[in-house]
């Protein structure tokens, strides 16, 4: 095995597998691969708050990307409705042939299109992956009024559609050679919590720490590609978790980093920390917010505003 053997860090402080991990999860790590070559990786943004000029795509408050990676097709999030399907059609992307459906967290603007997808297409062996507590009731409190933010489907619906639904119960799970779902982020910085967001558990209502949020990491010859949904646990915490678990450097970051509703000091702290990392390809969008996007545009030459219709090629 070549030097890529050390792609995953093997130090005692990194908890890769929980004691109660299922055979399925354990086997995913044990089947780690040798001498793998990444032939192609194409990331197509199907839903975002902005649309690429001239693409013919519809913009919305949502996020969805299709990742084509070495013959494996992964749909990450579905926006808030059926617009991502219309955009996929506009971009000539066939969503009837996806291998995995990964939903970053249980908010409507990321999982709101699941019904539209599953009502349109019939899948024989589609695996859907979510984090722990994905279906717990999520809402926001505004002016003393609750507004539901969760998804509009449940386990019974997924059963009816024949979907293989798996919950991530380890902090790092390989679902395909070179493709990892990550969760249980470091939370080293305590000020990522937004008190507006609430979650209802069996034991009661509390501030949502987004323990269900998951992200995707891809191994490429250029480095790691990190795809995030909203980064509610904090984008710096997520990146720190990736650095703790993987030895390869971070090459690209795409997705939302949720800075539109934080105060100016917090926004600047996160942006300065992000810029200091010198990520070669930075395409944050969706809930990132106009102020943050404008700042990155002015201060970071490797930044681009990811938008619906944008196609990003990662080649060797």
Helices and strands as residue ranges (DSSP letters): G 3-6, H 23-30, E 41-47, E 64-69, E 72-76, H 83-90, E 100-102, H 108-111, H 114-120, E 127-130, E 137-142, E 145-148, H 155-160, E 164-167, E 172-176, E 179-182, G 190-192, E 197-201, E 204-207, E 215-220, E 223-228, H 235-245, E 250-256, H 264-276, E 281-285, G 286-288, H 290-299, E 311-314
